[in-house]
Amino acid sequence: MERSAYVLLTRLEVGEPLTLKELTHTFQVDVSTINRQVSAMLRNGLVERIPDPDGGMARKFRPTALGLEHLEADRAISRAGTTRLIEASGWTDQRTEQFLTLLVEFNQSIELLEGLTWSRPGRADQSSATD
């Protein structure tokens, strides 16, 4: 899956469907960039366009079952690679947990600095890349 599709799906999976404008604001990119990326995702069946559930005029986008399936498959590949690297490092379980905690904090700090934070259900549970 392309990186842009992966990133957009990670955002769309955790909340309400979003408009192009909302996605543009979330990722701080031009609407033409988001439009191009979402169009490719529509063609590939990764997202679907739906009417605004609140009755607004703009169409919103949400992930399809296929999109979520692809997202989970990519995550599984990433987790497997991370697990191999950590195992090869010879780190203790404690050292691994420290690394994973710091990695989550690092990513959260980037989001905070960029003003791109959003709620993630079970965020504390997501700190383990070796599940």
C-alpha positions in Angstrom: 0.0 0.0 0.0 1.3 3.5 -0.8 2.4 5.5 2.2 -0.2 8.2 1.7 -3.0 5.6 1.7 -1.6 4.1 4.9 -1.4 7.5 6.6 -4.9 8.5 5.5 -6.4 5.2 6.5 -4.9 5.4 10.0 -6.6 8.7 10.5 -10.0 7.6 9.0 -10.1 4.4 11.0 -10.1 6.2 14.4 -13.0 8.6 14.1 -15.9 10.0 12.2 -15.8 10.1 8.4 -14.0 13.3 7.1 -14.3 15.7 4.2 -11.5 16.6 1.9 -11.2 19.9 3.7 -11.0 18.2 7.1 -8.3 15.8 5.8 -6.4 18.8 4.3 -6.5 20.5 7.7 -5.5 17.3 9.5 -2.4 16.7 7.3 -1.6 20.3 6.5 -1.3 19.7 2.7 -3.0 21.2 -0.3 -6.5 20.1 -1.1 -5.3 19.0 -4.5 -2.8 16.6 -2.9 -5.5 15.1 -0.6 -7.9 15.0 -3.6 -5.4 13.0 -5.7 -4.6 10.6 -2.8 -8.3 10.0 -1.9 -9.2 9.6 -5.6 -6.6 6.8 -5.9 -7.9 5.2 -2.7 -11.5 5.3 -4.1 -10.3 3.7 -7.3 -8.6 0.9 -5.3 -11.7 0.4 -3.0 -9.8 1.5 0.1 -12.3 4.3 1.0 -15.8 5.1 0.1 -17.6 8.5 -0.3 -20.7 8.9 1.8 -23.2 11.7 2.5 -22.5 13.8 5.5 -24.2 12.0 8.4 -25.0 15.4 9.9 -26.7 16.6 6.8 -24.0 18.9 5.5 -23.4 19.4 1.8 -19.9 18.0 1.5 -19.3 14.4 1.0 -17.2 12.5 3.6 -14.9 9.6 3.3 -14.5 6.5 5.4 -12.5 3.4 5.1 -13.9 0.3 3.5 -13.6 -3.2 4.9 -10.9 -3.8 2.2 -9.1 -0.6 3.2 -9.0 -1.7 6.8 -7.9 -5.2 5.8 -5.0 -3.7 3.8 -4.1 -1.4 6.7 -4.0 -4.3 9.1 -1.9 -6.4 6.7 0.6 -3.6 6.4 0.7 -3.2 10.2 1.4 -6.9 10.6 4.3 -6.6 8.2 5.7 -3.7 10.2 5.2 -5.5 13.5 7.0 -8.6 12.2 9.9 -6.5 11.0 10.1 -4.6 14.3 10.0 -7.9 16.2 12.9 -9.3 14.1 15.0 -6.2 14.8 14.3 -6.2 18.5 15.0 -9.9 18.8 18.3 -9.5 16.9 19.3 -6.7 19.2 19.4 -9.0 22.2 17.5 -6.5 24.3 15.9 -7.6 27.5 12.1 -7.4 27.8 12.6 -4.3 30.0 14.8 -2.6 27.4 12.3 -3.4 24.7 9.5 -1.9 26.7 11.6 1.3 27.3 12.2 1.6 23.6 8.5 1.1 22.7 7.5 3.6 25.4 9.9 6.2 24.1 8.9 5.6 20.5 5.2 6.3 21.3 6.2 9.4 23.3 8.4 10.6 20.4 5.6 10.2 17.9 3.1 11.9 20.2 5.5 14.8 20.6 5.8 15.2 16.8 2.0 15.3 16.5 1.7 17.8 19.4 4.4 20.0 17.8 2.7 19.9 14.4 -0.8 20.4 16.0 -1.9 17.1 14.4 -3.1 15.1 17.4 -6.3 13.1 17.4 -7.9 10.7 19.8 -7.0 7.0 19.3 -9.1 4.4 21.1 -6.8 2.2 23.1 -3.8 4.4 22.6 -2.0 3.0 25.6 -2.5 -0.5 24.2 -0.9 0.6 20.9 2.5 1.1 22.5 3.6 -2.4 21.8 4.9 -2.9 18.3 5.6 -6.5 19.0 2.1 -7.8 19.5 
